[in-house]
């Protein structure tokens, strides 16, 4: 108990670096945790857009994170309705299935239950270059280039972006590949307000000939991470590997038409992101119980076929007829009656057979 208490107290004092695509750290000795990161990725083969939203908890008034991107990026506030549209579009189907024999909670044992089933590059530039810096809502956004990871970390610190000690090491591979960076400070406009709940989404756009979702910096996270990824592309997409997390789980896959069609219209936010064109939507969930095991970025590829899929939640119900009479009970009663009737017929037949026993008058 003492060890558990010490662990819990330690988690209250230590900052929680938690971010699926970057590294987040709060100000001073306050704490912040990103329990979930939800992102929408739109890729048309040449341009990639990422709309990301964090659900945070803690007592921090300020925090910062950094996201590497493979090319020159533009940043703007995203439409929060986009996530509601996609959550509604990809929600599981609710189905009912019947079973014959009573289970633990059925009469005569009790009352029924429910099962949930899943129905499967700037070379030659100075050490740090500032491409742009703007204030977007509660976000102070800097778009940067860098040829030296230590110089990049020094610039971030000097400009109010407090980030983890191991950041320069983890930035090394990105600097070597001549990626650029989007550094974000979360600074609420309302004085004294702490960061909590769903933050405003950010929309990041950059040129890319492959669909990549940066994840390497999440190795710095100190708590388990959960990633929800909506991918909008020409085909059904899948991660090339688990990159050190649990196996990615597809929860939805189907072609949608934001203007109508088979999937139905789901709002202006989705139509804006896709340009109103039909796309294939793949929803992917993944857990990272030990973020330190993450060994790279998510690179997604088209699957062999565009097989549609929707997760289903089943409600199991005991098979009944009429006013809720269990079929199994009627079956047993019928079987018992049949056995009695068969016995009576057999007895009558024996009595009437030649040489059978006859009653004397």
Secondary structure, DSSP 8 states (H G I E B T S, - for coil): -HHHHHHHHHHHHS-----SSS--EESTT--EEEEEEEEEEEE-SSEEEEEEEEEEEES-SEEEEEEEESS-EEEEE--THHHHHHHHHT--EEEEEEESS--TTSTTT-----EEE-----TT--SEEEEEEEEETTEEEEEEEES-HHHHHHHHHHTT----TTHHHHHHHHHHTT-EEEEEEEE-SSTT----EE---EEEEEE-SSEEE--GGGGG-SS-EEEEEEEEESS-EEES--TTSS--EEEEEEEEBTTBTTT----HHHHHHHTT--EEEEEEEEEES-GGG--S-EEEEE-SS---EE-EEEEEEE-EETTTEEHHHHHHHHHHHHHHHHHHHHHHHHHHSTT------
